[in-house]
Amino acid sequence: MFSQAPELYDLIYSCYKDYAAESAAVAASVRQANPAARTVLDVACGTGEHARHLTQTHGFAVDGLDIEPGFARIARGKLPQATITEADMCDFHLGRRYDAVVCLFSAIGYVRTVEHLRRAIRCLREHLREDGVALVEPWLTPDRMQSGLVFLKTGEKDETKVCRMGRTTVEGRVSRIDFEYLIGQPHSIRRVSEVHELGLFTVDEMTDAFTAGGLEVKHDPEGPTGRGLYIARVAK
C-alpha cells in the first residue's frame, strides 16, 4: 500500500482533494442520521485529514484506525487528543462503540475479497452504537474499472517536489495500480515504487455484506466524490 512513501501522501493529495468539502458532507450525513452524534471512528483513516476536519470544524470526537504505521504516526501528530490504532480493518476489536463509523476514500477496496469485505463490515458493526450510522465510500465497481489507464499527480512543499505516475490493470475481480514516484530534494532525486490492489465489488455484493453484518443499508450512487456512499444503520 502506501508503505514506501507515507510522508508524501498529504503533499500529493492536498493539491487536488477537497478534504474540507468531503468532511462537511460526511458530517451532514452523520447528523442527519443522528443529530446527537458526537463520537466517530475513522477506519482506514490514513494521515487523518478527514478526521482533522471532522474534529476541528464539525466538533466530533474522532478516533482513527489504519494498518499503515507511517499513516498512524502522521495522524497522531495531527490529532493528539485522539486514539489512533494500528490494525487491519478486517480484524479489529477496540472494546468501544461509536455514534458513527466511517470508512472513506475507497479504502474498503483494499480488503480485496468478498470474504474479507464481510469481515470488515462485521467489525464496523461491532463498533457501532445501536442508534449509530456507518458510512462507507466504495471503490469502483467491476464495470467502471479499466485496464491501461495512466495518470499523473504532482505536488510540492518547500524544497520537496514529487511526481507520481500510476497505471491500472485488472486481474479478475482485483484492480492493480502500479505507482512510481520521483522525489526531488536539494540533495537528491530518488525513485520509489508501490503496488496497490483493490477488490472490485458490485453494488449487490456490498449490500449483501452489510445485510450479513446486521445492518440495513442505503446506497447513494454519488457520494462525496462521485464513487458512491453506503449509509447503514443497525437492523431492527
C-alpha positions in Angstrom: 0.0 0.0 0.0 1.5 3.4 1.0 4.3 1.9 3.0 7.1 3.3 0.7 6.0 7.0 0.9 3.5 7.8 3.7 5.2 11.2 4.2 4.3 12.1 0.6 0.6 11.4 0.8 -0.5 14.8 2.1 1.8 16.5 -0.3 0.2 14.8 -3.3 -3.4 14.8 -2.3 -3.6 18.2 -0.7 -3.1 19.7 -4.3 -6.4 18.4 -5.6 -8.5 16.6 -2.9 -11.1 18.8 -1.1 -11.0 17.2 2.4 -13.0 20.1 3.8 -15.9 19.7 1.5 -15.9 15.9 1.8 -15.8 16.1 5.6 -18.7 18.6 5.6 -20.7 16.1 3.5 -19.9 13.3 5.9 -20.7 15.4 8.9 -24.1 16.3 7.4 -24.9 12.6 6.7 -23.9 11.6 10.3 -26.1 14.4 11.8 -29.0 13.7 9.5 -29.0 10.1 10.8 -28.3 11.0 14.4 -28.4 14.7 15.4 -26.9 14.0 18.8 -23.9 12.1 17.3 -20.6 13.1 18.8 -18.1 10.2 18.6 -16.7 8.9 15.3 -14.3 6.1 14.4 -12.5 6.7 11.1 -11.5 3.3 9.8 -8.5 3.4 7.4 -8.0 7.0 8.5 -4.8 7.5 6.5 -3.0 10.6 7.6 -6.0 11.8 9.5 -7.2 14.7 7.2 -10.9 13.8 7.2 -10.6 13.2 11.0 -8.9 16.5 11.5 -11.7 18.4 9.7 -14.4 16.4 11.5 -12.8 17.3 14.8 -11.7 20.9 14.3 -14.6 22.1 12.1 -17.5 19.9 13.0 -16.9 19.3 16.6 -16.8 15.5 16.6 -14.6 13.4 18.9 -12.8 11.3 16.4 -10.6 8.2 16.8 -8.8 6.6 13.9 -7.5 3.2 12.8 -5.1 2.3 10.0 -2.9 -0.6 9.1 0.0 1.5 7.9 2.3 2.6 10.8 3.5 5.7 8.9 -0.1 6.9 8.4 -0.9 6.3 12.1 2.2 8.3 13.2 1.2 11.2 11.0 -2.4 11.1 12.2 -1.3 11.1 15.8 0.6 14.3 15.1 -2.5 16.0 13.8 -4.8 14.6 16.4 -3.0 14.4 19.7 -6.3 14.0 21.6 -7.4 11.0 19.6 -6.7 7.4 19.9 -5.1 6.2 16.7 -4.8 2.4 16.5 -2.7 0.3 14.1 -4.9 -2.5 12.9 -6.3 -4.4 9.9 -9.9 -3.2 9.1 -10.9 -6.8 8.7 -9.8 -7.8 12.3 -10.0 -5.1 15.0 -11.7 -5.1 18.4 -11.3 -1.9 20.3 -13.9 -2.6 23.1 -15.7 0.7 22.4 -18.8 1.7 20.4 -19.2 5.0 18.5 -22.1 7.1 17.2 -20.7 6.8 13.7 -18.1 4.6 12.0 -16.8 5.9 8.6 -14.5 4.3 6.0 -13.7 6.9 3.3 -11.7 7.5 0.1 -12.5 4.0 -1.2 -10.2 2.3 1.4 -12.7 -0.6 1.7 -11.4 -1.8 -1.7 -8.1 -2.8 0.0 -9.9 -5.8 1.6 -9.7 -7.3 -1.9 -12.2 -10.2 -1.5 -15.9 -10.6 -0.7 -15.0 -12.7 2.4 -12.7 -10.0 3.8 -15.3 -7.4 2.9 -17.9 -9.2 5.1 -15.3 -9.5 7.9 -14.7 -5.7 7.7 -18.4 -4.8 7.8 -18.8 -7.1 10.8 -16.0 -5.2 12.5 -17.7 -1.9 11.7 -21.0 -3.2 13.1 -19.2 -4.3 16.3 -18.0 -0.7 17.0 -21.4 1.0 16.2 -23.9 2.1 18.8 -27.4 0.8 18.3 -28.6 4.2 17.1 -25.4 4.9 15.2 -24.6 5.1 11.5 -21.9 3.6 9.3 -20.7 5.4 6.2 -18.6 3.6 3.6 -17.3 5.1 0.4 -16.7 2.3 -2.1 -14.0 1.7 -4.7 -15.1 1.3 -8.3 -17.5 -1.4 -9.4 -16.2 -4.1 -11.9 -18.0 -2.4 -14.8 -16.3 1.0 -14.1 -12.7 -0.1 -13.8 -10.5 -0.1 -16.9 -7.0 -1.6 -17.5 -4.3 0.6 -19.1 -5.3 3.9 -17.5 -2.2 6.1 -16.9 -2.4 9.1 -14.6 -0.1 11.6 -13.1 -0.2 13.6 -9.8 2.4 16.1 -8.7 2.9 18.1 -5.5 5.4 20.3 -3.8 6.1 21.8 -0.5 9.1 23.9 0.5 12.1 22.3 -1.2 10.5 18.9 -1.9 8.8 18.1 -5.2 7.1 14.9 -6.1 5.8 13.3 -9.2 3.7 10.2 -9.0 2.6 8.2 -12.1 0.2 5.3 -11.9 -1.0 2.6 -14.3 -4.0 0.3 -13.8 -4.5 -3.3 -14.7 -7.4 -5.7 -13.9 -6.9 -9.3 -12.9 -10.3 -11.0 -12.5 -12.1 -9.1 -9.7 -9.0 -7.3 -8.4 -7.7 -3.9 -9.7 -4.0 -3.3 -9.6 -2.3 0.1 -9.6 1.4 0.3 -10.1 2.8 3.6 -8.7 6.2 5.1 -9.5 7.4 8.1 -7.5 10.1 10.6 -8.3 11.0 12.7 -5.3 13.2 15.7 -5.8 15.0 17.4 -2.9 18.1 19.7 -2.9 20.4 16.8 -2.1 19.0 14.1 -4.3 16.4 12.7 -6.7 15.1 9.3 -5.7 12.6 6.8 -7.0 10.3 4.5 -5.1 7.6 2.1 -6.3 4.4 0.7 -4.8 1.7 -1.7 -5.9 -1.9 -1.3 -4.7 -4.5 -4.0 -5.1 -8.2 -3.2 -4.6 -11.2 -5.5 -4.9 -13.9 -4.7 -7.4 -17.3 -5.2 -5.7 -20.7 -4.9 -7.2 -23.5 -2.9 -5.5 -25.2 -6.2 -4.7 -22.1 -7.6 -3.1 -21.6 -4.5 -1.0 -25.3 -4.5 0.0 -25.2 -8.2 0.9 -22.1 -7.7 3.1 -23.9 -5.0 5.1 -27.1 -7.2 5.4 -25.0 -10.2 6.6 -23.3 -8.0 9.1 -26.6 -7.0 10.7 -27.0 -3.6 9.1 -29.7 -2.0 7.0 -28.1 0.0 4.1 -29.0 2.6 1.5 -26.8 3.2 -1.5 -26.2 6.8 -2.7 -24.6 6.4 -6.1 -22.9 9.8 -6.0 -21.5 10.2 -2.5 -18.9 12.8 -1.6 -16.6 12.2 -4.5 -18.7 10.5 -7.2 -17.8 7.0 -6.2 -20.9 6.5 -4.2 -21.7 6.1 -0.5 -23.3 3.3 1.6 -25.2 4.6 4.6 -26.0 1.8 7.1 -27.9 1.6 10.4 -28.3 -1.3 12.8 -31.0 -3.6 11.6 -34.1 -3.5 13.8 
